[in-house]
Amino acid sequence: MDLVQQIAMVLAVFALLGGLLWLMRRRGSLQLSGRRSSARLEVLERVPLTPHHALHLVRIAGKVVLIGTAPSACTLLDQTSVEAGAQQDLLRTS
């Protein structure tokens, strides 16, 4: 096999992979944007305390959790089960 045939084979493989990627994205089987319509994790608010420390209010699977982050640790500070309507009230009061 000469060099031209090898390059043509590599280009053919890349074309097949590109076509498969395009087809999967078009059918909805693959999402590369990071956003999902049924996201179970949502960052509600982030408050930086210092350049390396912050508080994060996160909603995950029907719960709202308050997490403190530092360079060496991540600590769960509070956790509340909240109904969908009451979540809005919780955010308005905080």
Contacts in CASP RR format, 6 or more apart in sequence:
PFRMAT RR
TARGET T0000
AUTHOR 0000-0000-0000
METHOD contacts of the structure
MODEL  1
MDLVQQIAMVLAVFALLGGLLWLMRRRGSLQLSGRRSSARLEVLERVPLT
PHHALHLVRIAGKVVLIGTAPSACTLLDQTSVEAGAQQDLLRTS
21 30 0 8 1.000
24 30 0 8 1.000
25 31 0 8 1.000
25 32 0 8 1.000
40 60 0 8 1.000
40 61 0 8 1.000
41 58 0 8 1.000
41 59 0 8 1.000
41 60 0 8 1.000
42 58 0 8 1.000
42 59 0 8 1.000
42 60 0 8 1.000
43 56 0 8 1.000
43 57 0 8 1.000
43 58 0 8 1.000
44 57 0 8 1.000
44 58 0 8 1.000
44 59 0 8 1.000
44 64 0 8 1.000
44 91 0 8 1.000
45 56 0 8 1.000
45 57 0 8 1.000
45 91 0 8 1.000
45 94 0 8 1.000
46 54 0 8 1.000
46 55 0 8 1.000
46 56 0 8 1.000
46 57 0 8 1.000
47 54 0 8 1.000
47 55 0 8 1.000
48 54 0 8 1.000
49 55 0 8 1.000
52 70 0 8 1.000
52 71 0 8 1.000
53 68 0 8 1.000
53 69 0 8 1.000
53 70 0 8 1.000
54 68 0 8 1.000
54 69 0 8 1.000
55 66 0 8 1.000
55 67 0 8 1.000
55 68 0 8 1.000
55 69 0 8 1.000
55 77 0 8 1.000
56 66 0 8 1.000
56 67 0 8 1.000
56 68 0 8 1.000
56 69 0 8 1.000
57 64 0 8 1.000
57 65 0 8 1.000
57 66 0 8 1.000
57 94 0 8 1.000
58 64 0 8 1.000
58 65 0 8 1.000
58 66 0 8 1.000
58 67 0 8 1.000
59 65 0 8 1.000
59 87 0 8 1.000
62 81 0 8 1.000
62 82 0 8 1.000
63 79 0 8 1.000
63 80 0 8 1.000
63 81 0 8 1.000
63 82 0 8 1.000
64 79 0 8 1.000
64 80 0 8 1.000
64 82 0 8 1.000
64 87 0 8 1.000
64 90 0 8 1.000
65 76 0 8 1.000
65 78 0 8 1.000
65 79 0 8 1.000
65 80 0 8 1.000
66 76 0 8 1.000
66 77 0 8 1.000
66 78 0 8 1.000
66 79 0 8 1.000
67 74 0 8 1.000
67 75 0 8 1.000
67 76 0 8 1.000
67 77 0 8 1.000
68 74 0 8 1.000
68 75 0 8 1.000
68 76 0 8 1.000
68 77 0 8 1.000
69 75 0 8 1.000
80 90 0 8 1.000
82 90 0 8 1.000
END
